[in-house]
């Protein structure tokens, strides 16, 4: 497992470097080194398994939110995208057979992460240390979870004081049999390509 580097050419012929940093605890903190030149951060979440590892995913996202809100005022804040990936693997309810898998994945990821980040926010404001992503055994206090501080308010992405957060649902299921045949995976990633065109 390692950090991967790639270059993507957008439809505008603009060449954009992409850096993929895995979520493994030993590697995921490496994104901080890239922040000075970062225009956008994409946080990929497996929508089909988020309920099993929600607290770990929320911990990693909390670290990213903390770093974004700690940037110096002279640095433009990167756009933040939370990508609910593998939306094709979610089971849709029989009550809503025609529901959009992408919308269902976004709703699932957003709801679960808001709940987990709220737990972290409450723990922190209650004086309980939250485990950060420092060295093993090292606890750090992190900010980055501020929302409209109304009485009884809970963490909501829509009210996050650090800026706007975009959500998209994607999958890469491919049924193409020929190399040049457009496959279903292309359309499942179309919203991601559009977001990249807008933000990079």
C-alpha positions as CSV (number, residue, x, y, z in Angstrom):
1,X,0.0,0.0,0.0
2,X,1.5,3.3,-1.1
3,X,0.7,6.8,-2.2
4,X,-0.1,6.9,-6.0
5,X,0.5,9.7,-8.4
6,X,-1.2,10.1,-11.7
7,X,-2.0,12.8,-14.3
8,X,-5.4,13.4,-15.8
9,X,-6.3,15.4,-18.8
10,X,-9.7,17.2,-18.5
11,X,-12.0,17.9,-21.4
12,X,-10.6,21.5,-21.5
13,X,-7.2,19.9,-22.3
14,X,-6.0,21.0,-18.9
15,X,-3.5,18.5,-17.3
16,X,-4.1,18.0,-13.6
17,X,-1.9,16.0,-11.2
18,X,-3.8,13.6,-8.9
19,X,-2.5,12.1,-5.7
20,X,-4.2,9.1,-4.1
21,X,-3.3,8.7,-0.5
22,X,-4.8,5.4,1.0
23,X,-6.7,5.5,4.2
24,X,-4.4,3.2,6.0
25,X,-3.4,4.7,9.4
26,X,0.3,4.8,8.5
27,X,-0.2,6.6,5.3
28,X,-3.3,8.8,5.5
29,X,-1.6,11.7,7.3
30,X,0.6,12.2,4.3
31,X,-2.0,14.5,2.7
32,X,-0.9,17.3,5.0
33,X,2.4,17.6,3.0
34,X,0.4,18.2,-0.2
35,X,-1.9,20.9,1.2
36,X,0.1,23.9,0.1
37,X,-0.4,23.1,-3.6
38,X,-3.8,21.4,-3.3
39,X,-6.8,22.8,-5.2
40,X,-9.3,20.1,-4.2
41,X,-9.6,17.3,-1.8
42,X,-11.6,14.2,-2.7
43,X,-12.5,12.0,0.3
44,X,-13.6,8.6,-1.0
45,X,-16.0,6.5,1.2
46,X,-17.1,3.0,0.4
47,X,-20.9,3.5,0.7
48,X,-21.6,-0.2,0.9
49,X,-19.5,-0.7,4.1
50,X,-19.7,2.7,5.8
51,X,-21.9,1.4,8.6
52,X,-19.2,-1.2,9.7
53,X,-16.3,1.2,9.9
54,X,-18.0,4.6,10.4
55,X,-16.0,5.7,13.4
56,X,-12.6,5.1,11.7
57,X,-13.8,6.9,8.5
58,X,-15.1,9.8,10.6
59,X,-11.8,10.0,12.5
60,X,-9.9,10.4,9.2
61,X,-12.4,12.9,7.8
62,X,-12.2,14.9,11.1
63,X,-8.5,15.2,10.6
64,X,-9.0,16.5,7.1
65,X,-11.6,19.1,8.3
66,X,-9.2,20.2,11.0
67,X,-6.4,20.7,8.6
68,X,-8.7,22.6,6.2
69,X,-9.9,25.0,8.9
70,X,-6.3,25.5,10.1
71,X,-4.9,26.7,6.8
72,X,-3.5,30.2,6.9
73,X,-5.8,33.0,5.6
74,X,-3.3,33.7,2.8
75,X,-3.9,30.2,1.3
76,X,-7.1,29.6,-0.7
77,X,-9.0,26.7,0.8
78,X,-9.2,23.7,-1.4
79,X,-12.7,22.5,-2.6
80,X,-13.8,19.4,-0.6
81,X,-15.7,16.5,-2.1
82,X,-17.0,13.5,-0.2
83,X,-17.4,10.7,-2.8
84,X,-19.9,8.0,-1.8
85,X,-18.4,5.3,-4.0
86,X,-19.7,1.8,-4.9
87,X,-23.3,3.1,-4.9
88,X,-24.2,0.3,-7.2
89,X,-23.7,-2.2,-4.4
90,X,-26.3,-0.7,-2.1
91,X,-29.6,-2.5,-1.8
92,X,-32.5,-0.2,-2.5
93,X,-35.7,-0.6,-0.5
94,X,-38.6,-2.4,-2.2
95,X,-40.8,0.6,-1.3
96,X,-38.7,2.8,-3.6
97,X,-37.7,0.5,-6.5
98,X,-36.9,3.4,-8.9
99,X,-34.8,5.3,-6.4
100,X,-31.5,6.7,-7.6
101,X,-28.6,4.6,-6.2
102,X,-26.3,7.6,-6.2
103,X,-28.8,9.7,-4.1
104,X,-29.2,6.7,-1.7
105,X,-25.5,6.4,-1.3
106,X,-25.0,10.1,-0.7
107,X,-27.8,10.1,1.9
108,X,-26.4,7.1,3.7
109,X,-22.8,8.4,3.8
110,X,-23.8,11.9,4.8
111,X,-26.2,10.7,7.6
112,X,-23.7,8.2,9.1
113,X,-20.7,10.6,9.0
114,X,-22.7,13.4,10.5
115,X,-23.7,11.2,13.4
116,X,-20.1,10.0,13.9
117,X,-18.7,13.5,13.7
118,X,-21.3,14.8,16.1
119,X,-20.1,12.1,18.6
120,X,-16.6,13.3,18.2
121,X,-17.7,17.0,18.6
122,X,-19.6,16.2,21.8
123,X,-16.7,14.2,23.2
124,X,-14.4,17.1,22.5
125,X,-16.6,19.8,24.0
126,X,-17.3,17.6,27.0
127,X,-13.6,17.7,27.8
128,X,-12.9,14.1,26.7
129,X,-9.8,13.8,24.5
130,X,-10.4,12.4,21.1
131,X,-7.8,10.2,19.5
132,X,-6.1,12.1,16.7
133,X,-3.9,10.7,13.9
134,X,-0.6,11.4,15.6
135,X,1.9,8.9,16.6
136,X,0.6,5.6,18.1
137,X,-0.7,6.2,21.6
138,X,-0.6,10.0,21.2
139,X,-3.9,11.8,21.7
140,X,-4.4,15.2,20.1
141,X,-7.2,17.7,20.4
142,X,-8.6,18.7,17.0
143,X,-11.0,21.3,15.9
144,X,-12.7,21.6,12.5
145,X,-16.2,20.5,13.5
146,X,-17.7,24.0,14.1
147,X,-21.2,24.6,12.9
148,X,-23.7,27.2,13.6
149,X,-23.4,27.2,17.4
150,X,-27.1,27.4,18.2
151,X,-28.3,25.9,21.4
152,X,-28.8,22.2,20.9
153,X,-27.3,22.2,17.4
154,X,-25.7,19.1,16.0
155,X,-23.0,18.7,13.4
156,X,-24.4,19.1,9.9
157,X,-22.3,19.3,6.7
158,X,-24.6,22.0,5.4
159,X,-23.8,24.2,8.4
160,X,-20.1,23.5,8.6
161,X,-18.2,26.8,9.2
162,X,-15.2,25.6,7.2
163,X,-16.8,26.1,3.8
164,X,-18.9,24.2,1.3
165,X,-18.7,20.4,1.0
166,X,-19.8,18.7,-2.2
167,X,-21.2,15.2,-2.2
168,X,-21.3,12.8,-5.2
169,X,-22.2,9.1,-5.6
170,X,-20.2,7.0,-8.0
171,X,-19.5,3.4,-9.1
172,X,-17.2,1.9,-11.6
173,X,-19.2,-1.2,-12.7
174,X,-18.2,-2.1,-16.2
175,X,-20.1,-4.2,-18.7
176,X,-18.1,-3.2,-21.8
177,X,-17.0,-6.1,-23.9
178,X,-15.0,-4.0,-26.5
179,X,-12.1,-1.7,-25.7
180,X,-13.8,1.3,-27.5
181,X,-17.3,0.6,-26.3
182,X,-18.7,3.2,-23.9
183,X,-19.5,1.3,-20.7
184,X,-21.8,1.9,-17.8
185,X,-18.8,2.8,-15.6
186,X,-18.2,5.9,-17.7
187,X,-21.6,7.4,-16.9
188,X,-21.3,6.4,-13.3
189,X,-18.2,8.6,-13.0
190,X,-19.6,11.5,-15.1
191,X,-20.5,13.6,-12.1
192,X,-17.0,13.2,-10.8
193,X,-15.5,14.4,-14.1
194,X,-17.9,17.4,-14.1
195,X,-16.9,18.3,-10.5
196,X,-13.2,18.1,-11.4
197,X,-13.7,20.3,-14.5
198,X,-15.4,22.9,-12.2
199,X,-12.9,22.8,-9.3
200,X,-9.5,22.1,-10.8
